[in-house]
Amino acid sequence: MSKTIITVVGKDAVGIIAKVCTYLADNQVNVEDISQTIVQGYFNMMMIVDTGRSTKPYAGMVTELDDLGDAIGVNIRCQREDIFTKMHRI
């Protein structure tokens, strides 16, 4: 299993979750946990996903999600779970 943390931040608009999740499903990436909120018109989502079944190289997925974010007006960032955990441990 290869877990990745994906964050999506930007001005709220219709279809953000659908477009991100469609991309992930099309690339065999399983969403294991998801949390999203909207605060004063700003959308914030954090996902934990399993990229273990995807045939797409990690760097390619990161680039394509960044491009998708640009297209829908949000900032999408990916970080491997092990790096995320090491950066945020106390």
C-alpha positions, -999 to +999 in steps of 0.1 A: +000+000+000+013+034-009-005+063+008-005+099-003-019+130+014-037+153-011-048+188-002-071+210-022-076+247-014-093+275-032-124+296-038-154+273-036-171+263-069-194+236-081-177+202-089-143+205-072-147+172-053-162+155-084-134+165-107-106+155-083-123+122-074-130+114-111-093+119-119-083+096-090-108+069-099-097+070-136-061+064-124-070+035-099-063+057-068-085+047-039-098+074-015-094+060+020-104+091+040-117+126+031-125+157+050-137+189+034-150+222+047-160+256+033-152+287+053-165+321+041-165+309+005-131+291+006-129+254+000-105+232+019-102+194+014-077+168+027-076+133+014-057+102+023-054+080-008-039+047-017-019+049-050-007+013-048-029+001-077-022+030-100+001+024-130+008+061-134+042+072-121+039+093-089+055+124-105+031+122-134+001+121-110+014+151-091+019+171-123-015+162-137-033+170-104-014+204-103-027+210-139-062+200-129-061+224-100-051+252-123-079+243-147-106+244-119-091+273-099-078+256-068-044+246-055-038+208-054-008+194-036+003+158-030+027+145-004+037+109+003+024+098+037+059+089+051+073+123+043+041+140+056+044+121+088+080+129+093+074+166+087+045+168+112+057+147+141+061+163+174 
